[in-house]
Amino acid sequence: MSHCTLSPTTLALAAVALAALSGCTPMAERAATRFFRPAPDHAAKYDAAKLYPQGRIFPLGMFAGKGARDKPNGYTMLGPYGREENVADAREHGLTCTYTISLPMKFHSKQPLKLTPAQIREKIAEQVRKAAGNPEVAWWYLKPEELRYWRKNEIEYLQVAAQAIRDTDPLKRPVWMYDPGHRAADGLAHTVRHLDICGKGMYTNYSGMRDSRIWVRWTIEQEIEAIRRANPSAVPIAVPEMFQQSPDELLPMIPRWVRHDVYLSLVAGAKGIIVFSGWARPKFPAYQAYYDAFAACAREIGGPLGLGQVFLFGERRDDLRVRVLDGPRHVTMTFHKQTRDYPSVSFLDVAFGRARYLFVVNSANEALRMRIEGLPRTPVAVEDLFTPGSRATVAEGNFEQMLEALEVNAFRLTPARR
């Protein structure tokens, strides 16, 4: 996938503006000082050797993901469903992992397992005690999954089992149970009340939202709203899709789909990415294309660019604006028989250290031209993070960009040297 760079027109206008502003006014200088005021070091209180939310390491892994052992690609954890094998692999490759805690409750059968709360607590605690001494375990993963909150025995199991994990684990590592992709904030609020991680399926193509990929934003918004209502200390994560084969004519879209979905989830507020799944299943020849696309994102998020730290610990600000000049300004999504409009471009304006970062995601299925406004009217260095060596200086307070259909871009803004 190609990424846009600063256009010759932008560079020419910037040169004119720079010449006119060779002597910046005190007011402009003060505005630039405010704009580039350093962000607080929100990461300082977190352990550098531990996975978020207990540490600084960005959670990036795969369900059943042997591929996630590939640490050079930026992966940081081995995801569900393993137990001792996850611990062994994590230890060998210098990663963290989830550890699955479960009982065969058989909730969907005619004869579910009938255990008292005391029996559930003891059986769950026994499993936790067995694994609690392994520092590789970063999160506990609770099964059965997709528990139905309107069923008394299922929500009781969730409540009792999750609390038993916390009561038994001396390190109080977070607990996660996967929720189904169709579940909205109302339902998620019932389950996240008992969890530390909120992550539901975000399977865009599988869920019939292939051409309405703004559904990714809706997904993370549901998690965040559920967390706000029921458990403000919980953490939202994205669970994107890697399992459904696409028609041959659409296979070239895979890198663009993956990139859009990953970055839109992060712009919307996700604090981790756990892909479903790393298993190279039969009748899925697109596995390698998907894996390569996720790995490319992983290298940016968990690699030298350090974007995971920006998403976890950056300070969100609101003085930058994105204005669509040509192309679709809105996209429409219909899900659960409800139709909703969103801006075509979602963006995140965030300060990290002494730099400002701007992430922009086009969720329209066609190209558009946008203008980024709100920069100080002093020389600003604009670096296109996804195009190595692409750097320009602007001073007129804005610059324009083209975004192709479903394209993502990221800019680092710093005061230009004069």
N, C-alpha and C positions, 0 to 999 in steps of 0.2 A: 504494500500500500504506500502511496506517495504522500508526503506531507507538504503543506504549503509553506513558502518562505516569504519574507517581506518583499513586496513587489518593487520593481524599479520606480514606479510612480511614488510609492511611499518614501523610498530613499531620496528621490529628488526633492520632494516636498520637505522632507526632514532637513536636507542640506540648506534649503532656503531659510527655513525657520531657525536653524542653528546660527546662520549668519546674522539674522535679524536680532537674535537674542544673545549675542556675544557678551553683552553686559546685562545679566539678569537683574530684575528689580528686587529690592529687599522683600517685597510682598511675595514674589514668586519663589524666592529662596525659602521663606518661611513655610510656604505651602509644600515645597519639596521636602523640607525637614519633617513636617507633619506626616506626609505621605510615606516617607521611608523611616519613620520611627521604628526602632527595633521591636520585634515581638518578644513577649516574655518567653522564657525557656520552660515550656510546659513539660518537657521530657525530663527535667532535672530530677524529679522525685521518683522516676521509674528505673528499675534495675536494667542495666544495659544487656545483661545476659539472659533475660527472661522474655517470653512472648507476651505481647499485649493481650489482655489489659493489666497484667501484673508487671510487665516490663516494656521495653522500648521496641522490641522486634515486631515488625509488621507481620500479621498472620497471613500466610500465603501457602496454600497446599491443595491437595486433591483427596477426594474420597477414594479409598482403595488404591492410592496413587503410588505405585512403584516409580512412576516417572518423577514424582516430587522428591525423590532422593537426589535429583540432579541439582545439587546446591549451587553450582555456578550459574544456573538460570535464575537464581534469586529466590527459590523456594525455601521456606523456613520451617515447614512442619509436614508431617505425615498425617493425613486425615483419617476419618472413620473408614473402615470398621474394625481395625485390628486391635489386638491386645498385646500379648507378649511379643509377637512378631513386629508390631509397631515400635515397641521399646528397643528391641534388638537392632532394627534397621536405623532408628533415629540415633542410637549410640554409635553405630558404625559410621554414619555419614555426618555426624555433628549437627543434627537437627533436633527439633522438638517433635512431639506427637500428641495425638489424642489417644485416649484409652477408653474402650467401650465397656460400659457397665449395663447389664441387662438381666432380665428375668423372662422366662417363657410364658408370658401372661396370656397369650392366645385370645386377645380381646375380640378378634373378629370371628372366632369360632362360636359354636353353640354352647360349648362348655369351657368358658375361660377359667384360667387358674384362679382359685379362690384362696387368697392369702390375707391374713389379718395385717393391719398396719405394723404390728410388732414383728411379724414374720418377714414382711417386706424390708423393714429396717435392718433386721439381722442379716438377711441374705445379701442385701446391697452392701452393708458395712463390711461383710466378710470379703467381698470382691475388692473393695477399696483398700482395705488393710493389706491385701496381697500385693497391690501395685503402688501404694503411696510412697514407698521409699525410692522410686525411680525418678531422678530429677528430669529425665527426658519428657515425662508426662507434663504437658502444659494445660490441656483441657480434658475434662471428663465428658464422654459422649454417652448419652442415656438412650437406651432402647427399652421397649418398642418405640418407634418413631410415630409421628403424625397422630399423637393421641387426641381423641375427640373430647374436647372440653365440656361438651354437653352430656357426656356419659359420666355418671358419678364415680364409678369404679376406676375409670381411666384417669380422670383428673386427680383423684385421690392417690392413685399410684404415682403420678408425676410429682405431686406435692411431697409425699412421704419419701420417695426414692431420692429426689433432689436434696431434701433436707438431710437424709441419712448420709449422702456423699459429703456434704459440707461438715456435718458433725464428726465424721470419721477422718477426713483429710486434714492433717495438721497444717498443710500449706494453703488450705482454702482456695484451691484452684477452681476456675469457673466451670460451670455445668452447661451443656448445650444439648438440646433435642431438636432434630429437624422438623420443621412444620411444612405442610404441603403448599405448593405454589399458588393455589387459588385463594388461600386464606388472607383475609384483609385485617385491618387494624382491630376491629371488634373481636375477632377470634384470637388473634395473636396476643391480645392483652390478657386473655385468660391463661395462656401457657407461659408467656414471658414473666408473669408474676412469680413463677417458681424457678426461673432460669437466670443465668448470667449472660448468656449469648442468645441473640435473636437472629435466626437465619432460616428463611423459607426458600423454597425452590424459586429460581429465577430463570426458568427454562423457556426462553423467548420463543424459539421456533416450535418446540414441543407444545407450548401453551397456545398456539395459534396466533402469536403476536409477531411473526417474522417481519411483517411490513409495518408494524406499529411498535418499534423498539423503544419508544418512550415509556413503554410498560416497565422497563427497568427502573426508571425513576419512580413510577408508582409503587413498585415493589419495595424499594428502600423507604419511601415515605410511609408505607403501611407499618414497617418495622419501627421506624422512629416514633410514629404516633402511638403505637402500642406501648413502647417503652415509656413515653411521656405519661401515659395514663396509668400504667400499672407498676413500673419498676425503673425509675430514672437512672439507676446505676448500671443497667444492662447495656450491652454493646451490640449494635447492628452489624451484620456481615452480609456479604453477597454470596449466593450459591449459583453460579452460572452453569450453563449447559454444555456438556461434551459427551453426547451419547447418541444423537439421532442423525442418521445419514440423510444428506440433502440430495435433491436431484442433481444430476451431473452438470447441468448448465449453471447451477448456482454455487458449485464448489469454489470458484474463484472469490466468492463473497466471504468465505470463512474468516480470513484475517480481519476484514473490515467489521464483520459482525462481532467477533470476539473483542476487538479493540474498543468498539463503541460500548458494548455492554459492560466491560470491566471499568472503563473510565467514567461512564455515566453513573454507575453505582457508587464510585468513590466521590464524584462531585456531589451526588445526592446525600452522602453522609455515611456510607459503609466504612467500617473500620477493619475489614479483613476480607479475603477472597478465598473461598474453599470450593474448588471446581468439582462438579459431579459429571463424570468421574474419570479417574485415571486408569480404569480397567479397559484394556484393548479388546473390547467385546467382539464376538462374531458379527458379521454383516455390518461392520462399521469401518469400511476402508478409509473414511475421512479422519480416522483417529490421528494420524501423524500431522495432518494439516491443522487440526484443532490444537494438538499438543504444541506445535511450533508457534502458533499464534498466541497461545497463553504464555508460553515461555518468553516470547518477545516482550510481552507486557510485564512479566515477572522480573525480567532483567532491569527494566526501567524503575519498577516499584521498589524492588529489594536490592538492586545493584548500585553502582557508583553514583547514579543520579540522586539516589536517596529519596525518591518521591514518596515512598511509604511513610517516612518521617514527617514530610510536609502534610500528608493527609491525616496522620494521627495527631500531630502536635502543633500544626500551624494555627495561627489566630485568624479566624474568618473576619474579613472586613467588607465594607459595602460601598466604597467610594468609586469603584470601577463599574462601568456600564457597558453592555453589549447591545448595539443597535443594528438590526438587520436592514440593509439598504436595498438589496435586490434578492429576490427569491422568497420562499415561504417564511412567514413570520411565526406561524403556529402549526402544530401538528395535532391530529385528533386520534384519540384512543377509545375504543369501545371494549369493555370487559365487564362480565357479570351483567350484561344488558344495560350498562351505564356508559354514557359517552362523556368524555372529558377533553378539553383543550389544554395544551401546554405550549409554552414558547418553543420554537423549533431549536433554539440554542440554549442549552443549559450551561452555566458557568460557575466557577468557584474562584473567588478573589480572596487570597490568603497571604498573610505575612509569616515568614519563617526566618528567624535570625534577622539579618539586615536586608534581606531581599524580599521582594514581592513576587508572588506566583499567580498566574492566571491560567486556568484550565477551561477550555471551551469544547463543547460537544454538540455537533449538529445531528439531531435525530430525524431530520427530514430525509426523504428518499431522493432528494435532488440537491444540487449545489446551491450555495447562496453566498452573498457578499455581505460582510459585516464591518462595522466600525467599533473599535474599542475606545471608549471615552473615559475621561476622568483622571488622566495622568497629569502630573504637575507640568506647568509650562516652563520647564527647565530641561536641559539635556538628560534624557533617560536612555540607558542602554537596554535594548530589547533582544533577548536571546531566545531563539526558537529551539526548545529543548529536544525536539524529535528530529531536528535537522542539524547534525554536527557542523559547527563552523558558521552557522547562520546567525549573524549578529548585526544589528543596526542601531543607530542613535536617532531618536525622535525628540522633538521639543515643542510641537504644537499642541500637546495635550491629548492627542488621539492618533490612531493609525488604523488602516484598513487591511482586511484579509479576505481571501476566498476560502471557503470550506467546501470540500466535495461532499457528496451524499454520505451521511454517517461518519464523517471525518472527525477526528479528535486532534486538538493541538494544545500545547502547553508553552507558556512563555515565562521566563525569569526576568524581572525588571530590577535594575539597579541604577544608582546615580552614575551618569556618564562622567568619565574623567575629562577634565578640560585643561 
